[in-house]
Amino acid sequence: MSQIVSLSTAPAAEPLDVVVAPDRILDGAPTFRRWELDSARDGQVRTGIFSGSEGSNASIKGETFEFCHLLEGEVEITETGGETHTYRAGDSFLLKPGFTGVWKTLKPYRKIYVAVA
């Protein structure tokens, strides 16, 4: 079995709809979809494509570390008690364990993510 995984930014498989708890929706009616492309270490490391529509939601990482690379769209992320950061297609960023804040989608986005629990 190969230890190299090619990641398609336009997977042919049908995505899974992701449901966000209603109490985490802060503005609008954002919808989310996920294409899981790889999983390792008994699901502790997950890689895939994730998309979201306009709106705002509370973001809570808990113990999860997440790397994101925006393929398209524009988002604003505000850490609780901290600064607001704007990311656009082509930008990459990390959300570290313990992160809490607001994720606001300004333009529908798609991102590659790597999440480590």
Secondary structure, 3 states (H helix, E strand, C coil): CCCCCCCCCCCCCCCEEECCCHHHEEECCCCEEEEEEEEECCCCEEEEEEEECCEEEEEECCCCEEEEEEEEEEEEEEECCCCEEEEECCCEEEECCCCEEEEEEEEEEEEEEEEEC
